Amino acid sequence: MNAAETGTLWGLIVALIPGIRIKLGKPTLNKRQKRPIAAFIFFWLVTILGFVGMPLIWLSLGRWDAQPGTEEFTVAISGLIFSIVSLGLLGALPLNHCYAFYLELHEDCVRWRNWRWKERTFTYPSITFAHVENNGKNGFLRFGSTEMGKRTCSFDPYQFDATILMAQVLYRDDHGRWAEEDGLDVMSVVGMYGSSRDIYAQFYDLCETKYVVGVTKSERQKRRRKAARNEARRLERQQAREEARREARQAKKSRKTNEVSDGIS
């Protein structure tokens, strides 16, 4: 399965998972994050319903009374197989994703495992793009990295705490370089942008459209440049006013000195 097919299937699986939200609080560092327990319970119920409940329902409806070889028997068997496979897989595939996928944010890298149980790692400076895709629920966060090729790390940011990862991208956008290059640890970077909710809001604003590191001229950058220009003009006007006041005081002082000199004369 190529990267495009994997991404499509993964996106479908994530879309099927209920939009449960974790409580945002202290950023999660050096801890393996799994999906909320409610997602496991939900898909266990769907899987059991598909592989166990559906056969029992068909038996209770008396669909097995049809004689083998007849059209009614063929329709009954086909319907049973379709219902078992469709509903069973509808629960089994996301359930596998719940058990397989995890996210770990470390001081220097991100470690994660995909739905095929393959572990991958990428460092913060290797990130090439970030994008918050709309899936009708919490949003679907996707990261690209030079260390993963065409593979992307994708997950629901409200089921996995991504505060640290988001803060790194915000810092890169603000300063044009990664925090690691400035010798800053991840928690110091988080502290620069406020609470987890503040960071999420800024990141969603930045990555609502695909943000390509080093290429995208974000609205944040435009606002910062505009604010910098306005501040520079404000300082120039303030400096000009202070210079004018100094000249006025100096002129007034000169006039008083001249008046005193004329009086003595």
C-alpha atoms as a printed R data frame, in Angstrom:
    type eleno elety resid chain resno       x       y      z
1   ATOM     1    CA   MET     A     1   0.000   0.000  0.000
2   ATOM     2    CA   ASN     A     2   1.491   3.352 -1.075
3   ATOM     3    CA   ALA     A     3   1.544   6.540  0.946
4   ATOM     4    CA   ALA     A     4  -1.562   8.016 -0.717
5   ATOM     5    CA   GLU     A     5  -3.656   4.889 -0.106
6   ATOM     6    CA   THR     A     6  -2.390   4.668  3.473
7   ATOM     7    CA   GLY     A     7  -3.264   8.300  4.119
8   ATOM     8    CA   THR     A     8  -6.758   7.863  2.636
9   ATOM     9    CA   LEU     A     9  -7.479   4.776  4.733
10  ATOM    10    CA   TRP     A    10  -6.054   6.402  7.844
11  ATOM    11    CA   GLY     A    11  -8.177   9.494  7.300
12  ATOM    12    CA   LEU     A    12 -11.292   7.297  6.942
13  ATOM    13    CA   ILE     A    13 -10.470   5.458 10.162
14  ATOM    14    CA   VAL     A    14  -9.933   8.680 12.088
15  ATOM    15    CA   ALA     A    15 -13.152  10.116 10.656
16  ATOM    16    CA   LEU     A    16 -15.065   7.132 12.065
17  ATOM    17    CA   ILE     A    17 -13.736   7.663 15.588
18  ATOM    18    CA   PRO     A    18 -16.119   9.715 17.762
19  ATOM    19    CA   GLY     A    19 -15.195  13.354 18.358
20  ATOM    20    CA   ILE     A    20 -14.337  12.866 22.029
21  ATOM    21    CA   ARG     A    21 -12.198  15.648 23.538
22  ATOM    22    CA   ILE     A    22  -9.555  15.431 26.215
23  ATOM    23    CA   LYS     A    23  -9.223  18.190 28.795
24  ATOM    24    CA   LEU     A    24  -6.406  20.545 27.852
25  ATOM    25    CA   GLY     A    25  -4.157  21.430 30.749
26  ATOM    26    CA   LYS     A    26  -0.457  20.955 31.433
27  ATOM    27    CA   PRO     A    27   1.451  20.059 28.222
28  ATOM    28    CA   THR     A    28   2.246  16.353 27.911
29  ATOM    29    CA   LEU     A    29   5.976  15.611 27.726
30  ATOM    30    CA   ASN     A    30   7.739  12.196 27.650
31  ATOM    31    CA   LYS     A    31   4.452  10.342 28.017
32  ATOM    32    CA   ARG     A    32   2.860   7.853 25.615
33  ATOM    33    CA   GLN     A    33  -0.573   9.167 24.684
34  ATOM    34    CA   LYS     A    34  -3.374   6.815 23.635
35  ATOM    35    CA   ARG     A    35  -6.954   7.497 22.637
36  ATOM    36    CA   PRO     A    36  -9.568   8.177 25.333
37  ATOM    37    CA   ILE     A    37 -11.040   5.010 26.851
38  ATOM    38    CA   ALA     A    38 -14.476   5.954 25.489
39  ATOM    39    CA   ALA     A    39 -13.212   5.347 21.929
40  ATOM    40    CA   PHE     A    40 -12.082   1.821 22.860
41  ATOM    41    CA   ILE     A    41 -15.457   1.036 24.454
42  ATOM    42    CA   PHE     A    42 -17.411   2.411 21.502
43  ATOM    43    CA   PHE     A    43 -15.590   0.378 18.860
44  ATOM    44    CA   TRP     A    44 -15.551  -2.777 20.950
45  ATOM    45    CA   LEU     A    45 -19.352  -2.503 21.055
46  ATOM    46    CA   VAL     A    46 -19.566  -1.940 17.285
47  ATOM    47    CA   THR     A    47 -17.228  -4.881 16.598
48  ATOM    48    CA   ILE     A    48 -19.159  -7.237 18.872
49  ATOM    49    CA   LEU     A    49 -22.421  -6.094 17.322
50  ATOM    50    CA   GLY     A    50 -21.078  -6.799 13.827
51  ATOM    51    CA   PHE     A    51 -19.476 -10.193 14.378
52  ATOM    52    CA   VAL     A    52 -21.780 -11.573 17.096
53  ATOM    53    CA   GLY     A    53 -24.941  -9.493 17.265
54  ATOM    54    CA   MET     A    54 -25.817  -9.561 13.567
55  ATOM    55    CA   PRO     A    55 -25.781 -13.389 13.238
56  ATOM    56    CA   LEU     A    56 -28.019 -13.616 16.321
57  ATOM    57    CA   ILE     A    57 -30.403 -11.028 14.873
58  ATOM    58    CA   TRP     A    58 -30.616 -12.949 11.600
59  ATOM    59    CA   LEU     A    59 -31.297 -16.175 13.464
60  ATOM    60    CA   SER     A    60 -34.062 -14.542 15.489
61  ATOM    61    CA   LEU     A    61 -35.705 -13.296 12.302
62  ATOM    62    CA   GLY     A    62 -35.952 -16.846 10.948
63  ATOM    63    CA   ARG     A    63 -33.969 -16.159  7.781
64  ATOM    64    CA   TRP     A    64 -32.481 -19.646  7.961
65  ATOM    65    CA   ASP     A    65 -35.843 -21.234  7.102
66  ATOM    66    CA   ALA     A    66 -35.145 -20.791  3.408
67  ATOM    67    CA   GLN     A    67 -34.150 -23.935  1.539
68  ATOM    68    CA   PRO     A    68 -30.515 -24.189  0.381
69  ATOM    69    CA   GLY     A    69 -30.151 -23.539 -3.323
70  ATOM    70    CA   THR     A    70 -33.123 -21.215 -3.535
71  ATOM    71    CA   GLU     A    71 -32.940 -17.528 -4.334
72  ATOM    72    CA   GLU     A    72 -34.238 -16.653 -0.864
73  ATOM    73    CA   PHE     A    73 -31.434 -18.652  0.744
74  ATOM    74    CA   THR     A    74 -28.820 -16.925 -1.441
75  ATOM    75    CA   VAL     A    75 -30.213 -13.492 -0.563
76  ATOM    76    CA   ALA     A    76 -30.288 -14.380  3.141
77  ATOM    77    CA   ILE     A    77 -26.682 -15.612  3.178
78  ATOM    78    CA   SER     A    78 -25.448 -12.656  1.109
79  ATOM    79    CA   GLY     A    79 -27.204 -10.187  3.396
80  ATOM    80    CA   LEU     A    80 -25.780 -11.859  6.502
81  ATOM    81    CA   ILE     A    81 -22.223 -11.869  5.165
82  ATOM    82    CA   PHE     A    82 -22.496  -8.251  4.024
83  ATOM    83    CA   SER     A    83 -23.888  -7.078  7.363
84  ATOM    84    CA   ILE     A    84 -21.263  -8.981  9.362
85  ATOM    85    CA   VAL     A    85 -18.339  -7.823  7.247
86  ATOM    86    CA   SER     A    86 -19.464  -4.204  6.857
87  ATOM    87    CA   LEU     A    87 -20.495  -3.566 10.457
88  ATOM    88    CA   GLY     A    88 -17.771  -5.788 11.908
89  ATOM    89    CA   LEU     A    89 -15.024  -4.060  9.951
90  ATOM    90    CA   LEU     A    90 -16.568  -0.688 10.733
91  ATOM    91    CA   GLY     A    91 -15.712  -1.423 14.321
92  ATOM    92    CA   ALA     A    92 -12.609  -3.613 13.929
93  ATOM    93    CA   LEU     A    93 -10.537  -1.229 11.778
94  ATOM    94    CA   PRO     A    94 -10.889   1.818 14.061
95  ATOM    95    CA   LEU     A    95 -10.459  -0.466 17.084
96  ATOM    96    CA   ASN     A    96  -7.118  -1.618 15.672
97  ATOM    97    CA   HIS     A    97  -6.196   2.036 15.171
98  ATOM    98    CA   CYS     A    98  -7.064   2.763 18.810
99  ATOM    99    CA   TYR     A    99  -4.692   0.054 20.017
100 ATOM   100    CA   ALA     A   100  -1.937   0.710 17.479
101 ATOM   101    CA   PHE     A   101  -1.636   4.488 17.396
102 ATOM   102    CA   TYR     A   102   0.220   6.439 20.053
103 ATOM   103    CA   LEU     A   103   1.978   9.807 20.247
104 ATOM   104    CA   GLU     A   104   5.009  10.719 22.374
105 ATOM   105    CA   LEU     A   105   6.400  14.236 22.510
106 ATOM   106    CA   HIS     A   106   9.986  14.464 23.718
107 ATOM   107    CA   GLU     A   107  12.472  17.259 24.253
108 ATOM   108    CA   ASP     A   108  14.100  16.726 20.856
109 ATOM   109    CA   CYS     A   109  11.705  14.606 18.796
110 ATOM   110    CA   VAL     A   110   8.246  13.153 18.237
111 ATOM   111    CA   ARG     A   111   7.704   9.397 18.347
112 ATOM   112    CA   TRP     A   112   4.505   7.812 17.039
113 ATOM   113    CA   ARG     A   113   3.087   4.540 15.704
114 ATOM   114    CA   ASN     A   114   0.661   4.199 12.817
115 ATOM   115    CA   TRP     A   115  -2.328   1.909 12.353
116 ATOM   116    CA   ARG     A   116  -0.044  -0.761 10.834
117 ATOM   117    CA   TRP     A   117   1.953  -0.834 14.087
118 ATOM   118    CA   LYS     A   118   5.037   0.762 12.506
119 ATOM   119    CA   GLU     A   119   6.921   3.149 14.779
120 ATOM   120    CA   ARG     A   120   8.376   6.349 13.361
121 ATOM   121    CA   THR     A   121  10.342   9.284 14.777
122 ATOM   122    CA   PHE     A   122  10.992  12.798 13.539
123 ATOM   123    CA   THR     A   123  12.747  15.814 15.050
124 ATOM   124    CA   TYR     A   124  11.148  19.249 15.277
125 ATOM   125    CA   PRO     A   125  13.565  20.956 12.822
126 ATOM   126    CA   SER     A   126  12.718  18.291 10.216
127 ATOM   127    CA   ILE     A   127   9.070  19.401  9.988
128 ATOM   128    CA   THR     A   128   8.215  20.544  6.462
129 ATOM   129    CA   PHE     A   129   4.537  21.431  6.790
130 ATOM   130    CA   ALA     A   130   1.615  21.521  9.198
131 ATOM   131    CA   HIS     A   131  -2.061  21.569  8.366
132 ATOM   132    CA   VAL     A   132  -5.319  21.476 10.329
133 ATOM   133    CA   GLU     A   133  -7.853  19.739  8.112
134 ATOM   134    CA   ASN     A   134 -11.579  20.002  8.761
135 ATOM   135    CA   ASN     A   135 -13.194  16.610  9.421
136 ATOM   136    CA   GLY     A   136 -16.446  17.961 10.828
137 ATOM   137    CA   LYS     A   137 -15.426  17.246 14.429
138 ATOM   138    CA   ASN     A   138 -12.255  18.294 16.251
139 ATOM   139    CA   GLY     A   139 -10.100  18.843 13.191
140 ATOM   140    CA   PHE     A   140  -7.435  16.546 11.755
141 ATOM   141    CA   LEU     A   141  -3.817  17.591 12.330
142 ATOM   142    CA   ARG     A   142  -1.234  16.530  9.738
143 ATOM   143    CA   PHE     A   143   2.562  16.978  9.868
144 ATOM   144    CA   GLY     A   144   5.162  16.286  7.204
145 ATOM   145    CA   SER     A   145   8.871  15.707  7.831
146 ATOM   146    CA   THR     A   146  12.004  15.217  5.781
147 ATOM   147    CA   GLU     A   147  12.727  12.212  8.009
148 ATOM   148    CA   MET     A   148   9.497  10.422  7.039
149 ATOM   149    CA   GLY     A   149   9.510  10.800  3.268
150 ATOM   150    CA   LYS     A   150   5.955  10.877  1.921
151 ATOM   151    CA   ARG     A   151   4.502   9.611  5.195
152 ATOM   152    CA   THR     A   152   2.667  12.045  7.427
153 ATOM   153    CA   CYS     A   153   1.927  12.032 11.138
154 ATOM   154    CA   SER     A   154  -1.807  12.640 11.452
155 ATOM   155    CA   PHE     A   155  -4.057  12.652 14.479
156 ATOM   156    CA   ASP     A   156  -6.947  14.343 16.275
157 ATOM   157    CA   PRO     A   157  -5.378  17.202 18.298
158 ATOM   158    CA   TYR     A   158  -8.222  17.078 20.818
159 ATOM   159    CA   GLN     A   159  -7.621  13.399 21.603
160 ATOM   160    CA   PHE     A   160  -3.843  13.767 21.754
161 ATOM   161    CA   ASP     A   161  -2.265  16.778 23.451
162 ATOM   162    CA   ALA     A   162  -0.155  18.537 20.800
163 ATOM   163    CA   THR     A   163   0.642  21.733 22.735
164 ATOM   164    CA   ILE     A   164   4.421  21.242 22.607
165 ATOM   165    CA   LEU     A   165   4.425  20.400 18.905
166 ATOM   166    CA   MET     A   166   2.248  23.379 18.046
167 ATOM   167    CA   ALA     A   167   4.412  25.757 20.076
168 ATOM   168    CA   GLN     A   168   7.484  24.631 18.116
169 ATOM   169    CA   VAL     A   169   5.803  25.511 14.807
170 ATOM   170    CA   LEU     A   170   4.616  28.868 16.177
171 ATOM   171    CA   TYR     A   171   8.178  29.694 17.286
172 ATOM   172    CA   ARG     A   172   9.532  28.758 13.852
173 ATOM   173    CA   ASP     A   173   6.983  31.030 12.201
174 ATOM   174    CA   ASP     A   174   7.730  33.908 14.579
175 ATOM   175    CA   HIS     A   175  11.536  33.762 14.511
176 ATOM   176    CA   GLY     A   176  12.418  32.102 11.216
177 ATOM   177    CA   ARG     A   177  14.382  29.373 12.973
178 ATOM   178    CA   TRP     A   178  13.687  26.482 15.321
179 ATOM   179    CA   ALA     A   179  13.850  26.827 19.092
180 ATOM   180    CA   GLU     A   180  16.502  24.100 19.188
181 ATOM   181    CA   GLU     A   181  18.800  26.367 17.170
182 ATOM   182    CA   ASP     A   182  18.375  29.041 19.852
183 ATOM   183    CA   GLY     A   183  19.103  26.574 22.645
184 ATOM   184    CA   LEU     A   184  15.576  26.730 24.099
185 ATOM   185    CA   ASP     A   185  13.900  23.721 25.702
186 ATOM   186    CA   VAL     A   186  10.355  22.804 24.689
187 ATOM   187    CA   MET     A   187   8.680  23.937 27.912
188 ATOM   188    CA   SER     A   188  10.298  27.377 27.659
189 ATOM   189    CA   VAL     A   189   8.823  27.715 24.176
190 ATOM   190    CA   VAL     A   190   5.395  26.695 25.464
191 ATOM   191    CA   GLY     A   191   5.656  29.346 28.172
192 ATOM   192    CA   MET     A   192   6.183  32.022 25.520
193 ATOM   193    CA   TYR     A   193   2.742  31.440 24.018
194 ATOM   194    CA   GLY     A   194   0.518  31.075 27.081
195 ATOM   195    CA   SER     A   195  -1.843  28.260 27.998
196 ATOM   196    CA   SER     A   196  -2.629  25.193 25.900
197 ATOM   197    CA   ARG     A   197  -5.879  26.798 24.771
198 ATOM   198    CA   ASP     A   198  -4.024  29.934 23.667
199 ATOM   199    CA   ILE     A   199  -1.503  27.849 21.733
200 ATOM   200    CA   TYR     A   200  -4.230  25.795 20.067
201 ATOM   201    CA   ALA     A   201  -6.053  28.969 19.003
202 ATOM   202    CA   GLN     A   202  -2.878  30.515 17.523
203 ATOM   203    CA   PHE     A   203  -1.901  27.279 15.792
204 ATOM   204    CA   TYR     A   204  -5.353  26.779 14.255
205 ATOM   205    CA   ASP     A   205  -5.187  30.357 12.972
206 ATOM   206    CA   LEU     A   206  -1.743  29.704 11.475
207 ATOM   207    CA   CYS     A   207  -2.411  26.289  9.936
208 ATOM   208    CA   GLU     A   208  -6.023  26.604  8.829
209 ATOM   209    CA   THR     A   209  -4.538  26.483  5.360
210 ATOM   210    CA   LYS     A   210  -1.474  24.319  4.711
211 ATOM   211    CA   TYR     A   211   1.537  25.966  6.341
212 ATOM   212    CA   VAL     A   212   4.784  25.109  4.576
213 ATOM   213    CA   VAL     A   213   7.825  25.853  6.726
214 ATOM   214    CA   GLY     A   214  10.050  28.512  5.197
215 ATOM   215    CA   VAL     A   215   7.659  29.111  2.292
216 ATOM   216    CA   THR     A   216   4.257  30.209  3.538
217 ATOM   217    CA   LYS     A   217   3.930  33.903  4.335
218 ATOM   218    CA   SER     A   218   1.410  33.544  7.118
219 ATOM   219    CA   GLU     A   219  -1.081  36.156  8.266
220 ATOM   220    CA   ARG     A   220   0.775  36.141 11.593
221 ATOM   221    CA   GLN     A   221   3.950  37.208  9.798
222 ATOM   222    CA   LYS     A   222   2.052  39.927  7.927
223 ATOM   223    CA   ARG     A   223   0.518  41.207 11.157
224 ATOM   224    CA   ARG     A   224   3.926  41.168 12.871
225 ATOM   225    CA   ARG     A   225   5.552  43.066 10.012
226 ATOM   226    CA   LYS     A   226   2.704  45.598  9.988
227 ATOM   227    CA   ALA     A   227   2.925  45.980 13.761
228 ATOM   228    CA   ALA     A   228   6.709  46.409 13.505
229 ATOM   229    CA   ARG     A   229   6.307  49.119 10.861
230 ATOM   230    CA   ASN     A   230   3.665  50.891 12.937
231 ATOM   231    CA   GLU     A   231   5.866  50.693 16.025
232 ATOM   232    CA   ALA     A   232   8.843  52.056 14.088
233 ATOM   233    CA   ARG     A   233   6.750  54.996 12.825
234 ATOM   234    CA   ARG     A   234   5.406  55.584 16.341
235 ATOM   235    CA   LEU     A   235   8.948  55.681 17.747
236 ATOM   236    CA   GLU     A   236  10.044  58.050 14.992
237 ATOM   237    CA   ARG     A   237   7.136  60.411 15.750
238 ATOM   238    CA   GLN     A   238   7.829  60.192 19.474
239 ATOM   239    CA   GLN     A   239  11.502  60.910 18.909
240 ATOM   240    CA   ALA     A   240  10.635  63.867 16.685
241 ATOM   241    CA   ARG     A   241   8.275  65.293 19.331
242 ATOM   242    CA   GLU     A   242  10.912  64.906 22.050
243 ATOM   243    CA   GLU     A   243  13.491  66.584 19.829
244 ATOM   244    CA   ALA     A   244  11.092  69.452 19.159
245 ATOM   245    CA   ARG     A   245  10.429  69.858 22.884
246 ATOM   246    CA   ARG     A   246  14.157  69.884 23.630
247 ATOM   247    CA   GLU     A   247  14.721  72.543 20.980
248 ATOM   248    CA   ALA     A   248  11.815  74.581 22.365
249 ATOM   249    CA   ARG     A   249  13.207  74.381 25.909
250 ATOM   250    CA   GLN     A   250  16.649  75.302 24.644
251 ATOM   251    CA   ALA     A   251  15.237  78.279 22.749
252 ATOM   252    CA   LYS     A   252  13.274  79.423 25.785
253 ATOM   253    CA   LYS     A   253  16.352  79.107 27.965
254 ATOM   254    CA   SER     A   254  18.361  81.122 25.445
255 ATOM   255    CA   ARG     A   255  15.751  83.908 25.419
256 ATOM   256    CA   LYS     A   256  15.778  84.124 29.230
257 ATOM   257    CA   THR     A   257  19.576  84.282 29.225
258 ATOM   258    CA   ASN     A   258  19.494  87.088 26.655
259 ATOM   259    CA   GLU     A   259  16.865  88.971 28.660
260 ATOM   260    CA   VAL     A   260  18.964  88.740 31.819
261 ATOM   261    CA   SER     A   261  22.031  89.939 29.919
262 ATOM   262    CA   ASP     A   262  20.091  92.913 28.489
263 ATOM   263    CA   GLY     A   263  18.822  93.846 31.994
264 ATOM   264    CA   ILE     A   264  22.305  93.879 33.440
265 ATOM   265    CA   SER     A   265  23.518  96.023 30.589
